[in-house]
Amino acid sequence: MTKWEYFDRMVLFSETNEGMISNLETWINAAGSEGWELVSSIPLIAPNKDGIAYGTIGIHMVFKRPQTAEQTAG
């Protein structure tokens, strides 16, 4: 049976003249080359002054990859 290791990352978007951007391209491609697979993403929603959700300001992501033989033996 495959054993997995997990990690999560929260990213807040940056506002530009073109809209909101994440600047994730380089980082997420590097994580993928290390064997990490995105298994879940959840938008981070900001409330307005009345506590009502008004927009996505970021994302919470969960990644997994198979544990190495060293990790499963330890």
C-alpha angles and dihedrals in degrees: 000000000000116000117206137208119209140197135176134211133193119207125188116208122237121228117232135166087265093052135262118342133185104201087214100132099096096038097045093047090051091050089050092051088054090056099261116145124198107237102167140015127187124188117236107227122200122214124225122232090281093054094253118134111251109164151357111261100173148333138260111213131190121203133188139188134174115274116248121246089255091055095048093047094050 
